[in-house]
Amino acid sequence: MSRVPTTFLARETYRRRRIIDAIRVVPIVALLLFMLPMLGAAQMARSTALAGIYLFAVWLAAILATALINRALAGSPGGVGADPLEPGSTAPDETDP
Amino acid sequence: MIGFNLLVAICLGYVVLLFLVAFWGDNQAQAGRGEWLRSPLVYTLSLSIYCTAWTFYGAVGYAARTGLEFVTIYLGPTLVLVGWWWILRKLVRIGRTQRITSIADLISSRYGKSNLLGVIVTLLAVVGTTPYIALQLQSVVLSFSVFSQAAGGENPQSTAFWVAVGLAAFTVLFGTRNLDANERHHGVVTAIALEAVVKLVALLAVGIFVVWGIGGGPRDIAATIEASKIAAWDMNGSRWVTMIFLSAAAFMTLPRMFQVLVVENVSERQLATASWAFPLYMFAMSLFVVPIAVVGLDVLPAGANPDLFVLTVPLHFEKSTLATLTFLGGFSSATSMVIVAAIALSTMMSNHVVMPLWLSLRRGGAAMSGDVRQVVLVSRRLSIAGVLGLGWLYYQVSGGGEALAAIGLIAFVGVAQVLPVMIGGLFWRGATRIGAAAGLSVGFAIWIYALFLPSFGDSGIMSASFLENGPWGLGWLRPQAFFGITGLDPLVHATFWSMVLNTGVFVIGSILSFPRPLERLQGAQFVNVFEHSSTAQSWARGAAEAEDLLVMAQRIMGASEAQALFQAEAMRQGKQGYLPDTTPDFLRALERELSGSVGAATAHAMVSQTVGGASVSVEDLMAVADETAQILEYSNQLEAKSEELTRTARQLQQANEKLTALSIQKDAFLGQISHELRTPMTSIRAFSEILREGGMSPSETQKYSGIIQDEAIRLTRLLDDLLDLSVLEAGQVTLNREEVDLADVIERAVAAGSGRDGGLEIQRNAAREHARVVTDPDRLAQVFINLIANARKYCDAKAPRLTISVETRPDRVQVDFMDNGAGIPPESQTMIFEKFSRLTDHRKAGGAGLGLAICREIMSKLGGAVEYLPGQGGAAFRVTLPRERGAPPR
């Protein structure tokens, strides 16, 4: 990113590791948000339409977040599924002849 | 209102379209234009078989009964896909590196290629899927009946029957084209992608019609929702969580989902795209479900079946085109699910039930006679028919009532029993076969007892009092209230107890038991798939004969594929011909190749029958115990170096052997040639002396000069051959190349070679012999004549028979000459093309042993080759001719 020389080593690898962290976090956050309506289920007089809009909004946000993060992941030379910490993870795709 | 007959016609037209599309997809793939079939988009669309008729029609009914709870069916898969980095990435990678053919194969392969586990998972899948297929048949019948209420007179039983027959035909036709279950089913995938689009468009069209056509836009619909009885739904927290969990589990463990998600996957790129694109698809599928449900409740009479609102709402407003589109959408949902489920189940049944039985019935081993390919294909086809037959039978017996509608979730709980064993196998090295078998059995049993059997109602197997009081009055064993904990929803109850006890028994069983070596090896391969991407070496250098292996591989993979594999391996080892050394590496590669066709357990059993028992070497176990990446890296480098050395040494050794043999041959050549020249010379001299002395009758003179002439002819022939060979070897020969039909050349050779004693029967397939080649026809005919003459001379069968078969490839033509004699022993196979090499030294052969040497020289001048083809049951020679049109090499 920055053109200024820094002492930071393996900037690319570090960036990729954090993107992988991000993709791991998405389902956890989404699960929490999907279960949120349960908290007030008994007491609150909810609006079904609003609850529906809330669920669909979370759903769409999770989809968009995944799409964006995957775009960032796809740029790696080792392929979209490569992890710098795993020596064998850059195996070639399309194994089928 | 659209007429019933017109609807049937449209439906049949749609089916014809699907057949055409499937044919087209297969042809595209065969012509090499199928690249788009592997695109992430098609992969995403093929995942849509998750949305069956149960979700297409049922989601609206579900929403009408329990409000927003229906989305949980989609939220689980969304979480699994969005979190693909956690599980799916590993699952898909293992599926590709281990050539997994089904979920049963995955479990069996992970736990030491155990067939027991394969059988358990197959059984679970069949029991869980059969009612599901019945449900799809029911939905098609119901949707037909909506249209036929006006027309009347149609019989639902026969509709279900013909739908089942049609689906079986489609699946057999496009699902069992190629044996390799690891290959993509291009035709099926194309048809399913089309169906995915149809069902999405249909549901969106109804939704848009409902929101903007009937209601006055989103704001109005929101008000209608608040006013409807759906607004009164109660959120049940335990059901909410359970359903998200169940749908997430089922998304990975349903046999049909595993088939499209893992088996048909070719790259991680596909998965990365599907991780957001398929949730988007489900999002679109469920966006209008609640609006359709409230409008249906609003406008239709009170008793209307909410499961059919998607159809009945458009019909209520006289929109028959829209209703027909919806009908096709529902039809697509049902058929695509049934087709893929049948493919997945038939693969499991043939690989884990039929093949092991077949192998054990033929104790002689896989190398024995009989075409295994045919057995596998027939068993798959029968399994497909069997699966659909079972589904139809289930539909008949259950009567297609309300009970069937609940079966979707019940099936989810059933297949989810595989989840602990699968996840444990992917992430925990300590998971063992015994633990897995125990966990699976416990989960399966609880599912049957607490959910599946009670689902038939009190008229079924379990009576009301049984449900109320438990077996023998044991209250704590009540099917829907274990340990006296009452008040739980039956689904939540069964899910909770089956998963907890399944996982518990699996973990405890694994901790207490001890794995076999192969299990540990496979466990390390699976869990550490990203650390070292090679597969387990489970074969010590066996006493296996490469030729036996070739015979077996040909029966499973087909002759040309097996020969190509063996030839490539031999070339990699630096050897020529078709028989590589049976190194552990090669055995492992071969086993993996076979497991793509018949599953890991069966492939392992077949190879071990031929090799004579598997063994795990100390090095293998040390590699498992070795955790450090550096050591592995270092040993990998050493291994690569030593492999290179081995290869060089092998080449040197081969060259040395050949040189030694050549030197011996040279001495033999001189000896031979003096012998060959001397024998006729001696008789010529003797008889000419007799003639010179004179005093014989004319008949005697006639006889002696005849002998002299015969011997002189023999001498001349020998000298001709020698001259021919030396001219060929020196490269001074002129070739008269022209374009000819191969059939003419073969015809000429057969005509020239026959008629002398007629003992040899020659079998040909004239239709396949027509191939245009640019060659010297006289020289080529000389080669053919020589091969035919060899068969005539050396074939020692009682009824000698020579088969000439021609195979045309894009770059070359192969002509095989195979006789039914004893063949040539392996140690002589490399020598037969050398000069004066005659295996039998009797003079009846009548030649000097130069024939094959001349053949080889001619073929190399023609730019082709003649080789010995081992493993064909007799002596077999393959003549290869190039087919290029350009200037031939000089």
Chai-1 contact restraints between the chains, C-beta under 6 A:
chainA,res_idxA,chainB,res_idxB,connection_type,confidence,min_distance_angstrom,max_distance_angstrom,comment,restraint_id
A,I23,B,W85,contact,1.0,0.0,6.0,A-B,restraint_1
A,R24,B,W85,contact,1.0,0.0,6.0,A-B,restraint_2
A,V26,B,V82,contact,1.0,0.0,6.0,A-B,restraint_3
A,P27,B,L79,contact,1.0,0.0,6.0,A-B,restraint_4
A,P27,B,V82,contact,1.0,0.0,6.0,A-B,restraint_5
A,P27,B,G83,contact,1.0,0.0,6.0,A-B,restraint_6
A,L31,B,L79,contact,1.0,0.0,6.0,A-B,restraint_7
A,F34,B,L75,contact,1.0,0.0,6.0,A-B,restraint_8
A,M38,B,G237,contact,1.0,0.0,6.0,A-B,restraint_9
A,M38,B,W240,contact,1.0,0.0,6.0,A-B,restraint_10
A,A41,B,M235,contact,1.0,0.0,6.0,A-B,restraint_11
A,T48,B,I225,contact,1.0,0.0,6.0,A-B,restraint_12
A,T48,B,A231,contact,1.0,0.0,6.0,A-B,restraint_13
A,A49,B,A222,contact,1.0,0.0,6.0,A-B,restraint_14
A,A49,B,I225,contact,1.0,0.0,6.0,A-B,restraint_15
A,A49,B,E226,contact,1.0,0.0,6.0,A-B,restraint_16
A,G52,B,L68,contact,1.0,0.0,6.0,A-B,restraint_17
A,G52,B,V290,contact,1.0,0.0,6.0,A-B,restraint_18
A,L55,B,V71,contact,1.0,0.0,6.0,A-B,restraint_19
A,W59,B,F283,contact,1.0,0.0,6.0,A-B,restraint_20
A,A62,B,V82,contact,1.0,0.0,6.0,A-B,restraint_21
A,I63,B,W276,contact,1.0,0.0,6.0,A-B,restraint_22
A,I63,B,P279,contact,1.0,0.0,6.0,A-B,restraint_23
A,I63,B,L280,contact,1.0,0.0,6.0,A-B,restraint_24
A,T66,B,V82,contact,1.0,0.0,6.0,A-B,restraint_25
A,T66,B,S275,contact,1.0,0.0,6.0,A-B,restraint_26
A,T66,B,W276,contact,1.0,0.0,6.0,A-B,restraint_27
A,A67,B,W276,contact,1.0,0.0,6.0,A-B,restraint_28
A,N70,B,A272,contact,1.0,0.0,6.0,A-B,restraint_29
A,V80,B,E268,contact,1.0,0.0,6.0,A-B,restraint_30
A,V80,B,R269,contact,1.0,0.0,6.0,A-B,restraint_31
A,V80,B,A272,contact,1.0,0.0,6.0,A-B,restraint_32
A,G81,B,R89,contact,1.0,0.0,6.0,A-B,restraint_33
A,G81,B,E268,contact,1.0,0.0,6.0,A-B,restraint_34
A,E86,B,F530,contact,1.0,0.0,6.0,A-B,restraint_35
A,P87,B,A629,contact,1.0,0.0,6.0,A-B,restraint_36
A,G88,B,F530,contact,1.0,0.0,6.0,A-B,restraint_37
A,G88,B,E531,contact,1.0,0.0,6.0,A-B,restraint_38
A,G88,B,H532,contact,1.0,0.0,6.0,A-B,restraint_39
A,G88,B,S533,contact,1.0,0.0,6.0,A-B,restraint_40
A,S89,B,F530,contact,1.0,0.0,6.0,A-B,restraint_41
A,A91,B,S533,contact,1.0,0.0,6.0,A-B,restraint_42
A,D93,B,S267,contact,1.0,0.0,6.0,A-B,restraint_43
A,D93,B,E268,contact,1.0,0.0,6.0,A-B,restraint_44
A,E94,B,V266,contact,1.0,0.0,6.0,A-B,restraint_45
A,E94,B,S267,contact,1.0,0.0,6.0,A-B,restraint_46
A,T95,B,R96,contact,1.0,0.0,6.0,A-B,restraint_47
A,D96,B,V266,contact,1.0,0.0,6.0,A-B,restraint_48
